[in-house]
């Protein structure tokens, strides 16, 4: 099985870390490739991807979720990848292939070459967003934003779900038990110790939930706004207790995560 190629976009930020990682997965004969997460619409990134693909034929594009730092370049895919099927849960991005709106737990197989190893398995891992998927190729899992190379991921409110995220982490944990040896995230370096990282992600999420529960006991009953969404003023008061050490530049992410956790508690 040939090694994949990582191409990191020049879009560093507190949320994207060093930038968004796109991945080129070559077939066993190097004649064709699949692309995971095209990334942002940057001319430098497009050139880097073209250089990585080289003379191979691009057979499939997979989108791990809809966020712009992963999907923006799909807006011009008709120019640089005409006719290439795009696999995504969100029907707004899927082209030349059905939207993966009802992925089975075992995933959906995409073939991009003639050898039996030239297959990607698209596995539903919602939580960070409702449309998040991870991609299995051999013993490597491309995790999108479900697992990062540094730190922990944000569960976006209202599009993400703590309950779904915990279920997804259990699914990944099972894959680590039987198949996965390496995780390639959309942000940050390769995860070479997936067992330890997955266990930490699960324990960290449960610890945060316990902290939010304790904060709610201090702040008072969870409040909703006029649209029956979590009150952001209330979420801010909880965040001040639970995430007091997080920099202001990450405040939006903190409020999103707290709101998702409060919704999870309301759901019982």
MARNUKOL-125603 format. One record per residue (C-alpha): x, y, z; residue in one letter. Coordinates in Angstrom, 3 decimals. Example, Ala and Ser with C-alpha at 12.3 -4.5 7.8 and 13.67 -1.06 7.14 Angstrom:
REM residues 2
      east     north        up  type
    12.300    -4.500     7.800     a
    13.670    -1.060     7.140     s
END
This chain:
REM residues 268
      east     north        up  type
     0.000     0.000     0.000     x
     1.534     3.293    -1.132     x
     1.925     6.136     1.382     x
    -0.483     9.030     1.192     x
     0.588    12.638     0.706     x
    -0.351    15.441     3.093     x
    -0.772    18.947     1.683     x
    -1.279    21.625     4.355     x
    -3.036    24.819     3.299     x
    -1.579    28.176     4.274     x
    -4.560    29.122     6.444     x
    -3.187    28.928    10.008     x
    -5.411    30.181    12.828     x
    -6.360    29.302    16.414     x
    -9.053    26.987    14.992     x
    -7.129    25.452    12.071     x
    -3.767    25.156    13.895     x
    -1.032    25.064    11.208     x
    -3.683    24.973     8.484     x
    -6.098    22.529     6.898     x
    -4.597    19.192     5.871     x
    -5.702    17.808     2.520     x
    -4.692    14.247     1.687     x
    -3.846    12.584    -1.615     x
    -4.246     8.790    -1.428     x
    -2.559     6.989    -4.358     x
    -3.631     3.688    -5.848     x
    -1.305     0.711    -5.615     x
    -0.088     1.251    -9.199     x
     0.189     5.051    -8.717     x
    -2.024     5.614   -11.765     x
    -4.952     7.074    -9.844     x
    -5.593     8.951    -6.606     x
    -8.363    10.009    -4.247     x
    -8.473    13.425    -2.579     x
    -9.715    13.871     0.985     x
   -10.783    17.448     1.858     x
    -9.816    19.838    -0.963     x
    -9.474    22.675     1.542     x
    -9.737    26.458     1.196     x
    -9.783    28.330    -2.105     x
    -6.156    29.455    -2.123     x
    -4.089    29.535    -5.307     x
    -1.029    28.286    -3.421     x
    -2.980    25.321    -2.064     x
    -4.434    24.470    -5.450     x
    -0.950    24.444    -6.983     x
     0.350    22.242    -4.179     x
    -2.485    19.759    -4.724     x
    -1.882    19.716    -8.476     x
     1.803    18.998    -7.870     x
     0.926    16.181    -5.465     x
    -1.511    14.579    -7.911     x
     1.090    14.961   -10.679     x
     0.250    12.735   -13.653     x
    -2.175    10.451   -11.805     x
    -5.896    10.472   -12.544     x
    -8.086    11.935    -9.804     x
   -10.849     9.359    -9.335     x
   -12.717    10.547    -6.241     x
   -13.030    13.499    -3.872     x
   -14.221    12.971    -0.296     x
   -15.399    15.766     1.998     x
   -15.229    15.030     5.730     x
   -17.669    17.870     6.536     x
   -18.983    21.120     5.134     x
   -16.860    23.774     6.915     x
   -15.306    26.215     4.453     x
   -11.700    25.441     5.371     x
   -12.357    21.918     4.055     x
   -14.877    22.533     1.279     x
   -14.297    25.976    -0.227     x
   -12.224    24.745    -3.168     x
   -15.136    22.562    -4.274     x
   -16.717    25.764    -5.566     x
   -14.341    25.579    -8.541     x
   -14.160    21.776    -8.816     x
   -15.847    21.964   -12.230     x
   -12.642    23.659   -13.427     x
    -9.913    21.520   -11.824     x
   -11.768    18.199   -11.431     x
   -14.536    18.082   -14.059     x
   -16.655    14.955   -13.804     x
   -14.885    13.609   -10.715     x
   -17.442    12.291    -8.185     x
   -17.594    14.165    -4.883     x
   -18.650    12.136    -1.853     x
   -20.236    14.076     1.005     x
   -23.081    13.768     3.491     x
   -24.352    17.269     2.699     x
   -26.208    17.171    -0.607     x
   -25.073    20.712    -1.388     x
   -21.556    19.346    -1.959     x
   -22.130    15.817    -3.305     x
   -21.706    15.696    -7.090     x
   -21.750    12.680    -9.383     x
   -22.533    10.461    -6.382     x
   -25.540    10.230    -4.056     x
   -25.385    12.290    -0.868     x
   -24.340    10.008     1.993     x
   -27.314    10.935     4.156     x
   -27.889     7.433     5.512     x
   -24.420     5.971     5.971     x
   -24.522     2.575     7.709     x
   -22.251     2.186    10.761     x
   -19.881    -0.030     8.776     x
   -19.498     2.713     6.174     x
   -19.642     3.131     2.408     x
   -16.845     1.885     0.141     x
   -15.392     4.087    -2.605     x
   -13.072     2.483    -5.161     x
   -10.395     4.641    -6.788     x
    -8.176     2.012    -8.440     x
    -8.112    -1.544    -9.756     x
    -6.435    -3.275    -6.798     x
    -8.438    -4.526    -3.819     x
    -6.480    -2.154    -1.565     x
    -7.581     0.868    -3.613     x
   -10.646     1.449    -1.499     x
   -11.745     4.077     0.979     x
   -14.379     3.293     3.586     x
   -16.428     6.352     4.521     x
   -17.552     5.987     8.127     x
   -20.190     8.156     9.814     x
   -18.658    10.064    12.739     x
   -21.094    12.925    13.442     x
   -20.635    15.151    16.461     x
   -18.289    17.979    15.509     x
   -20.929    18.611    12.852     x
   -23.941    16.574    11.806     x
   -22.320    15.722     8.459     x
   -18.899    14.650     9.761     x
   -17.376    11.466     8.375     x
   -14.007     9.763     8.765     x
   -12.210     7.834     6.036     x
   -10.522     4.469     6.533     x
    -7.753     3.333     4.182     x
    -5.894     0.248     5.292     x
    -4.741     0.879     8.872     x
    -5.025     4.662     8.599     x
    -8.068     6.703     9.613     x
    -8.458    10.191     8.163     x
   -10.480    11.813    10.929     x
   -11.410    15.241     9.577     x
   -12.119    17.432    12.607     x
   -13.436    14.576    14.760     x
    -9.923    14.043    16.145     x
    -7.174    16.667    15.860     x
    -3.419    16.305    15.926     x
    -3.217    18.707    18.871     x
    -5.768    19.581    21.545     x
    -9.390    18.502    21.310     x
   -12.112    19.260    18.806     x
   -15.011    21.682    19.213     x
   -18.566    20.403    19.053     x
   -20.272    23.092    17.020     x
   -23.657    24.352    18.225     x
   -26.319    23.937    16.967     x
   -25.004    21.765    14.110     x
   -23.020    19.373    16.306     x
   -24.114    16.986    19.028     x
   -22.372    15.753    22.175     x
   -24.383    12.535    22.151     x
   -23.464    11.797    18.547     x
   -19.845    12.722    19.224     x
   -19.561    10.255    22.102     x
   -21.112     7.553    19.906     x
   -18.642     8.388    17.135     x
   -15.702     8.219    19.509     x
   -16.844     4.761    20.588     x
   -17.013     3.742    16.922     x
   -13.462     5.002    16.397     x
   -12.363     3.273    19.600     x
   -13.643    -0.018    18.184     x
   -11.720     0.627    14.955     x
    -8.546     1.266    16.948     x
    -9.072    -2.056    18.727     x
    -9.213    -3.967    15.447     x
    -7.809    -1.972    12.527     x
    -6.548     1.567    12.970     x
    -2.866     2.107    13.755     x
    -2.519     5.745    12.686     x
    -4.889     8.719    12.565     x
    -4.404    11.543    10.083     x
    -6.337    14.630    11.238     x
    -7.476    17.613     9.198     x
    -5.504    19.874    11.539     x
    -2.224    19.176    13.300     x
     0.313    16.352    13.085     x
    -0.201    12.622    12.644     x
    -1.623    10.780    15.652     x
     0.735     7.838    16.140     x
    -0.735     6.636    19.447     x
    -4.448     6.406    18.597     x
    -5.393     4.259    21.598     x
    -4.129     6.826    24.098     x
    -5.591     9.763    22.167     x
    -9.041     8.230    21.726     x
    -9.186     7.285    25.405     x
    -8.167    10.843    26.323     x
   -10.812    12.370    24.044     x
   -13.552    10.290    25.653     x
   -12.411    10.960    29.226     x
   -11.886    14.670    28.505     x
   -15.398    15.029    27.098     x
   -16.924    13.316    30.117     x
   -14.849    15.458    32.497     x
   -16.050    18.617    30.744     x
   -19.643    17.424    31.054     x
   -19.153    16.943    34.795     x
   -17.725    20.469    35.027     x
   -20.677    21.904    33.097     x
   -23.105    20.090    35.394     x
   -21.342    21.593    38.409     x
   -21.469    25.049    36.809     x
   -25.199    24.720    36.087     x
   -25.776    23.907    39.744     x
   -24.098    27.224    40.600     x
   -25.579    29.375    37.829     x
   -29.122    28.017    37.944     x
   -31.592    26.394    35.573     x
   -30.540    26.235    31.926     x
   -32.053    29.166    30.010     x
   -33.299    29.259    26.426     x
   -33.716    32.268    24.160     x
   -36.840    33.319    22.254     x
   -36.111    30.690    19.564     x
   -35.804    27.894    22.152     x
   -32.060    27.690    21.539     x
   -29.542    27.775    24.380     x
   -29.248    31.353    25.654     x
   -25.788    32.616    24.740     x
   -25.789    34.913    27.751     x
   -26.423    31.885    29.959     x
   -23.810    29.839    28.092     x
   -21.353    32.658    28.727     x
   -21.899    32.476    32.468     x
   -21.256    28.731    32.422     x
   -18.212    29.210    30.195     x
   -16.746    31.709    32.655     x
   -16.699    28.942    35.267     x
   -15.657    25.976    33.127     x
   -13.295    27.557    30.587     x
   -11.855    30.455    32.568     x
    -8.321    29.701    31.346     x
    -9.145    29.691    27.614     x
    -7.945    32.757    25.624     x
   -10.530    35.293    24.445     x
    -9.687    34.536    20.803     x
   -11.300    31.124    21.313     x
   -14.405    32.522    23.027     x
   -16.690    31.683    20.102     x
   -15.535    28.061    20.133     x
   -15.988    27.894    23.905     x
   -19.560    29.219    23.722     x
   -20.338    26.736    20.964     x
   -18.976    23.821    22.987     x
   -20.754    24.892    26.179     x
   -24.050    25.326    24.322     x
   -23.748    21.846    22.810     x
   -23.098    20.371    26.245     x
   -26.047    22.229    27.770     x
   -28.303    20.913    25.009     x
   -27.033    17.397    25.719     x
   -27.950    17.807    29.387     x
   -31.423    19.055    28.460     x
   -31.946    16.012    26.252     x
   -31.315    13.870    29.335     x
END
